[in-house]
Amino acid sequence: MPTIADRTSCRCDFPTLAKGKAVPYGIYDMLNNEGWVSVGVSADTAQFAVNTLDSWWQHMGKERFANADHLLLTADSGGSNSARGRLWKLELQKFANTTGLAVTVLHFPPGTSKWNKIEHRMFNHITLNWRGRPLTSFEVVVECIAATTTSTGLHIKAALNEEIYETGIKISNKWMNGINIESHLFHGDWNYTIRPNK
């Protein structure tokens, strides 16, 4: 079962000079030391996060893990992939239904996102790669991310996602009841599996 990690990381030193807001969201394949980063232009939402997961699957994962029927995803507990996020779980259900993959999510406890491998094995190298370079456009951001390499063979693909994502979407109990989710015995609020609906 492929194990991947996800994370967002973005910093702008001079927001008043920016032409827009770049929102990078990444998927890191720990086994193969490779990653995918979608650079968004609007907001870090659950829809954007799962769209990034789907983009990774379509461009990298599906070929790499052709026989997979299950993904293991480690994630932080807050933000767009919050352990309590209803929209996050609903979007994962849509992903599972579309791909036929079961998705197990293991959330890091609150305040421990520094343990997420994507921080130390991917995003820190991205940050070092663009250090001192003016990020003058979204294209420059994507190019800097995709050009990131390490001596251990890290390989990253990146693409711009120009879709505008709405914030503040509320998910009703009716929609939640349609999610095929199984909470794990250990901290089921942080650890669960979402399977395709039949």
C-alpha positions as YAML, in Angstrom:
chain: A
units: angstrom
residues:
- id: 1
  name: MET
  ca: [0.00, 0.00, 0.00]
- id: 2
  name: PRO
  ca: [1.58, 3.34, -1.00]
- id: 3
  name: THR
  ca: [2.23, 5.71, 1.88]
- id: 4
  name: ILE
  ca: [2.11, 9.39, 1.11]
- id: 5
  name: ALA
  ca: [2.18, 12.59, 3.12]
- id: 6
  name: ASP
  ca: [0.53, 15.88, 2.41]
- id: 7
  name: ARG
  ca: [1.15, 19.43, 3.53]
- id: 8
  name: THR
  ca: [0.80, 23.05, 2.62]
- id: 9
  name: SER
  ca: [3.56, 25.58, 3.10]
- id: 10
  name: CYS
  ca: [3.57, 29.18, 1.93]
- id: 11
  name: ARG
  ca: [5.26, 32.40, 2.99]
- id: 12
  name: CYS
  ca: [5.28, 35.81, 1.42]
- id: 13
  name: ASP
  ca: [7.68, 38.38, 2.88]
- id: 14
  name: PHE
  ca: [6.16, 41.34, 1.01]
- id: 15
  name: PRO
  ca: [2.46, 40.62, 0.41]
- id: 16
  name: THR
  ca: [1.73, 44.20, -0.66]
- id: 17
  name: LEU
  ca: [4.07, 43.77, -3.65]
- id: 18
  name: ALA
  ca: [2.61, 40.42, -4.70]
- id: 19
  name: LYS
  ca: [0.61, 39.99, -7.89]
- id: 20
  name: GLY
  ca: [-1.32, 37.16, -6.31]
- id: 21
  name: LYS
  ca: [-1.14, 34.55, -3.59]
- id: 22
  name: ALA
  ca: [0.61, 31.28, -4.36]
- id: 23
  name: VAL
  ca: [-0.76, 28.37, -2.34]
- id: 24
  name: PRO
  ca: [1.46, 25.29, -2.67]
- id: 25
  name: TYR
  ca: [0.02, 21.97, -1.53]
- id: 26
  name: GLY
  ca: [2.16, 18.87, -1.73]
- id: 27
  name: ILE
  ca: [1.98, 15.12, -1.87]
- id: 28
  name: TYR
  ca: [5.16, 13.22, -0.95]
- id: 29
  name: ASP
  ca: [5.73, 9.55, -1.78]
- id: 30
  name: MET
  ca: [8.03, 8.43, 1.04]
- id: 31
  name: LEU
  ca: [8.91, 5.09, -0.55]
- id: 32
  name: ASN
  ca: [10.12, 6.54, -3.87]
- id: 33
  name: ASN
  ca: [11.35, 9.94, -2.63]
- id: 34
  name: GLU
  ca: [9.25, 11.87, -5.10]
- id: 35
  name: GLY
  ca: [6.50, 14.41, -4.84]
- id: 36
  name: TRP
  ca: [3.83, 16.44, -6.52]
- id: 37
  name: VAL
  ca: [3.02, 20.07, -5.74]
- id: 38
  name: SER
  ca: [-0.04, 21.93, -6.96]
- id: 39
  name: VAL
  ca: [0.37, 25.68, -6.80]
- id: 40
  name: GLY
  ca: [-3.04, 27.22, -6.21]
- id: 41
  name: VAL
  ca: [-4.05, 30.83, -6.80]
- id: 42
  name: SER
  ca: [-6.98, 31.23, -4.41]
- id: 43
  name: ALA
  ca: [-7.36, 29.48, -1.06]
- id: 44
  name: ASP
  ca: [-6.10, 26.48, 0.87]
- id: 45
  name: THR
  ca: [-9.33, 24.51, 1.06]
- id: 46
  name: ALA
  ca: [-10.24, 20.84, 1.42]
- id: 47
  name: GLN
  ca: [-11.32, 20.78, -2.22]
- id: 48
  name: PHE
  ca: [-7.91, 22.10, -3.27]
- id: 49
  name: ALA
  ca: [-6.15, 19.56, -1.05]
- id: 50
  name: VAL
  ca: [-8.03, 16.58, -2.49]
- id: 51
  name: ASN
  ca: [-7.69, 17.98, -6.01]
- id: 52
  name: THR
  ca: [-3.93, 17.91, -5.41]
- id: 53
  name: LEU
  ca: [-4.17, 14.29, -4.27]
- id: 54
  name: ASP
  ca: [-6.13, 13.47, -7.42]
- id: 55
  name: SER
  ca: [-3.59, 15.31, -9.60]
- id: 56
  name: TRP
  ca: [-0.78, 13.33, -8.00]
- id: 57
  name: TRP
  ca: [-2.68, 10.10, -8.60]
- id: 58
  name: GLN
  ca: [-3.38, 10.92, -12.26]
- id: 59
  name: HIS
  ca: [0.15, 12.17, -13.09]
- id: 60
  name: MET
  ca: [2.36, 10.00, -10.89]
- id: 61
  name: GLY
  ca: [0.63, 7.58, -8.54]
- id: 62
  name: LYS
  ca: [-1.55, 5.61, -10.94]
- id: 63
  name: GLU
  ca: [1.42, 4.52, -13.05]
- id: 64
  name: ARG
  ca: [3.74, 3.97, -10.09]
- id: 65
  name: PHE
  ca: [1.18, 1.96, -8.11]
- id: 66
  name: ALA
  ca: [-0.83, 0.36, -10.91]
- id: 67
  name: ASN
  ca: [-2.06, -2.51, -8.74]
- id: 68
  name: ALA
  ca: [-2.93, -0.46, -5.67]
- id: 69
  name: ASP
  ca: [-6.41, -0.65, -4.18]
- id: 70
  name: HIS
  ca: [-5.59, 1.33, -1.03]
- id: 71
  name: LEU
  ca: [-3.66, 4.51, -0.15]
- id: 72
  name: LEU
  ca: [-2.22, 5.38, 3.25]
- id: 73
  name: LEU
  ca: [-2.13, 9.14, 3.76]
- id: 74
  name: THR
  ca: [-0.46, 10.88, 6.70]
- id: 75
  name: ALA
  ca: [-1.75, 14.39, 7.30]
- id: 76
  name: ASP
  ca: [-1.64, 17.25, 9.75]
- id: 77
  name: SER
  ca: [-4.63, 17.77, 12.02]
- id: 78
  name: GLY
  ca: [-5.47, 21.31, 11.00]
- id: 79
  name: GLY
  ca: [-6.02, 23.46, 7.97]
- id: 80
  name: SER
  ca: [-7.53, 22.17, 4.76]
- id: 81
  name: ASN
  ca: [-6.96, 18.54, 5.74]
- id: 82
  name: SER
  ca: [-8.22, 18.91, 9.30]
- id: 83
  name: ALA
  ca: [-9.07, 15.75, 11.18]
- id: 84
  name: ARG
  ca: [-12.43, 17.35, 11.99]
- id: 85
  name: GLY
  ca: [-13.02, 18.76, 8.51]
- id: 86
  name: ARG
  ca: [-16.31, 17.60, 7.02]
- id: 87
  name: LEU
  ca: [-15.54, 18.89, 3.54]
- id: 88
  name: TRP
  ca: [-12.14, 17.12, 3.63]
- id: 89
  name: LYS
  ca: [-13.84, 13.79, 4.30]
- id: 90
  name: LEU
  ca: [-16.56, 14.38, 1.72]
- id: 91
  name: GLU
  ca: [-13.96, 15.22, -0.94]
- id: 92
  name: LEU
  ca: [-11.95, 12.11, -0.01]
- id: 93
  name: GLN
  ca: [-15.14, 10.09, -0.49]
- id: 94
  name: LYS
  ca: [-15.50, 11.53, -3.99]
- id: 95
  name: PHE
  ca: [-11.85, 10.67, -4.69]
- id: 96
  name: ALA
  ca: [-12.37, 7.12, -3.44]
- id: 97
  name: ASN
  ca: [-15.49, 6.70, -5.56]
- id: 98
  name: THR
  ca: [-13.77, 8.01, -8.69]
- id: 99
  name: THR
  ca: [-10.54, 6.01, -8.35]
- id: 100
  name: GLY
  ca: [-11.88, 2.89, -6.64]
- id: 101
  name: LEU
  ca: [-9.22, 3.32, -3.96]
- id: 102
  name: ALA
  ca: [-9.76, 3.01, -0.23]
- id: 103
  name: VAL
  ca: [-7.99, 5.86, 1.57]
- id: 104
  name: THR
  ca: [-6.67, 5.45, 5.10]
- id: 105
  name: VAL
  ca: [-5.82, 8.75, 6.77]
- id: 106
  name: LEU
  ca: [-3.58, 8.96, 9.83]
- id: 107
  name: HIS
  ca: [-3.53, 12.47, 11.28]
- id: 108
  name: PHE
  ca: [-0.64, 13.71, 13.36]
- id: 109
  name: PRO
  ca: [-1.81, 14.91, 16.79]
- id: 110
  name: PRO
  ca: [-2.36, 18.67, 17.05]
- id: 111
  name: GLY
  ca: [0.90, 20.60, 17.38]
- id: 112
  name: THR
  ca: [3.08, 17.82, 15.94]
- id: 113
  name: SER
  ca: [3.07, 18.66, 12.23]
- id: 114
  name: LYS
  ca: [6.88, 18.91, 12.42]
- id: 115
  name: TRP
  ca: [6.87, 15.10, 12.48]
- id: 116
  name: ASN
  ca: [5.32, 14.98, 9.02]
- id: 117
  name: LYS
  ca: [8.00, 13.63, 6.66]
- id: 118
  name: ILE
  ca: [6.97, 16.02, 3.91]
- id: 119
  name: GLU
  ca: [8.33, 18.91, 6.00]
- id: 120
  name: HIS
  ca: [11.86, 17.48, 6.22]
- id: 121
  name: ARG
  ca: [12.11, 15.57, 2.98]
- id: 122
  name: MET
  ca: [10.39, 17.88, 0.51]
- id: 123
  name: PHE
  ca: [9.20, 21.35, 1.55]
- id: 124
  name: ASN
  ca: [12.41, 22.32, 3.33]
- id: 125
  name: HIS
  ca: [14.36, 21.63, 0.11]
- id: 126
  name: ILE
  ca: [11.83, 23.62, -1.92]
- id: 127
  name: THR
  ca: [12.28, 26.56, 0.45]
- id: 128
  name: LEU
  ca: [16.07, 26.33, 0.17]
- id: 129
  name: ASN
  ca: [15.86, 26.14, -3.63]
- id: 130
  name: TRP
  ca: [13.93, 29.40, -4.00]
- id: 131
  name: ARG
  ca: [15.80, 31.23, -1.24]
- id: 132
  name: GLY
  ca: [16.88, 34.64, -2.46]
- id: 133
  name: ARG
  ca: [15.07, 34.32, -5.78]
- id: 134
  name: PRO
  ca: [12.30, 36.84, -6.44]
- id: 135
  name: LEU
  ca: [9.05, 34.93, -6.90]
- id: 136
  name: THR
  ca: [7.70, 37.31, -9.51]
- id: 137
  name: SER
  ca: [5.00, 35.07, -11.01]
- id: 138
  name: PHE
  ca: [3.16, 31.82, -10.49]
- id: 139
  name: GLU
  ca: [5.23, 30.31, -13.30]
- id: 140
  name: VAL
  ca: [8.45, 31.12, -11.42]
- id: 141
  name: VAL
  ca: [7.04, 29.47, -8.29]
- id: 142
  name: VAL
  ca: [6.14, 26.31, -10.25]
- id: 143
  name: GLU
  ca: [9.55, 26.26, -11.98]
- id: 144
  name: CYS
  ca: [11.42, 26.66, -8.67]
- id: 145
  name: ILE
  ca: [9.48, 23.84, -7.08]
- id: 146
  name: ALA
  ca: [9.93, 21.49, -10.06]
- id: 147
  name: ALA
  ca: [13.68, 22.24, -10.19]
- id: 148
  name: THR
  ca: [14.21, 21.12, -6.59]
- id: 149
  name: THR
  ca: [16.56, 18.14, -6.24]
- id: 150
  name: THR
  ca: [18.70, 16.63, -3.50]
- id: 151
  name: SER
  ca: [21.73, 14.36, -3.28]
- id: 152
  name: THR
  ca: [19.43, 11.55, -2.17]
- id: 153
  name: GLY
  ca: [17.47, 11.71, -5.44]
- id: 154
  name: LEU
  ca: [14.38, 13.72, -4.54]
- id: 155
  name: HIS
  ca: [12.23, 14.28, -7.64]
- id: 156
  name: ILE
  ca: [9.30, 16.73, -7.71]
- id: 157
  name: LYS
  ca: [6.72, 17.56, -10.34]
- id: 158
  name: ALA
  ca: [4.65, 20.73, -10.03]
- id: 159
  name: ALA
  ca: [1.74, 22.35, -11.82]
- id: 160
  name: LEU
  ca: [-0.34, 25.50, -11.52]
- id: 161
  name: ASN
  ca: [-3.96, 25.07, -10.43]
- id: 162
  name: GLU
  ca: [-5.90, 28.19, -11.47]
- id: 163
  name: GLU
  ca: [-9.26, 27.04, -10.13]
- id: 164
  name: ILE
  ca: [-10.93, 29.36, -7.63]
- id: 165
  name: TYR
  ca: [-11.99, 27.52, -4.48]
- id: 166
  name: GLU
  ca: [-14.84, 28.76, -2.33]
- id: 167
  name: THR
  ca: [-14.24, 29.05, 1.39]
- id: 168
  name: GLY
  ca: [-16.69, 28.45, 4.21]
- id: 169
  name: ILE
  ca: [-18.61, 25.57, 2.57]
- id: 170
  name: LYS
  ca: [-20.86, 23.85, 5.12]
- id: 171
  name: ILE
  ca: [-21.52, 20.12, 4.92]
- id: 172
  name: SER
  ca: [-24.83, 18.85, 6.31]
- id: 173
  name: ASN
  ca: [-25.33, 15.74, 8.43]
- id: 174
  name: LYS
  ca: [-27.13, 14.20, 5.45]
- id: 175
  name: TRP
  ca: [-23.97, 14.48, 3.33]
- id: 176
  name: MET
  ca: [-21.83, 13.18, 6.20]
- id: 177
  name: ASN
  ca: [-24.05, 10.14, 6.56]
- id: 178
  name: GLY
  ca: [-23.24, 9.24, 2.96]
- id: 179
  name: ILE
  ca: [-19.51, 8.93, 3.69]
- id: 180
  name: ASN
  ca: [-18.33, 5.31, 3.86]
- id: 181
  name: ILE
  ca: [-15.95, 5.90, 6.76]
- id: 182
  name: GLU
  ca: [-14.56, 3.45, 9.28]
- id: 183
  name: SER
  ca: [-12.97, 4.96, 12.38]
- id: 184
  name: HIS
  ca: [-9.98, 3.06, 13.74]
- id: 185
  name: LEU
  ca: [-9.99, 1.71, 17.29]
- id: 186
  name: PHE
  ca: [-7.03, 3.91, 18.26]
- id: 187
  name: HIS
  ca: [-8.04, 7.57, 18.16]
- id: 188
  name: GLY
  ca: [-10.75, 7.11, 15.57]
- id: 189
  name: ASP
  ca: [-11.12, 10.89, 15.40]
- id: 190
  name: TRP
  ca: [-7.59, 11.10, 13.93]
- id: 191
  name: ASN
  ca: [-7.36, 7.75, 12.16]
- id: 192
  name: TYR
  ca: [-9.92, 6.40, 9.71]
- id: 193
  name: THR
  ca: [-10.45, 4.69, 6.37]
- id: 194
  name: ILE
  ca: [-12.80, 5.93, 3.65]
- id: 195
  name: ARG
  ca: [-13.82, 3.28, 1.16]
- id: 196
  name: PRO
  ca: [-15.58, 3.69, -2.20]
- id: 197
  name: ASN
  ca: [-19.36, 3.68, -2.00]
- id: 198
  name: LYS
  ca: [-20.85, 0.67, -3.72]
...
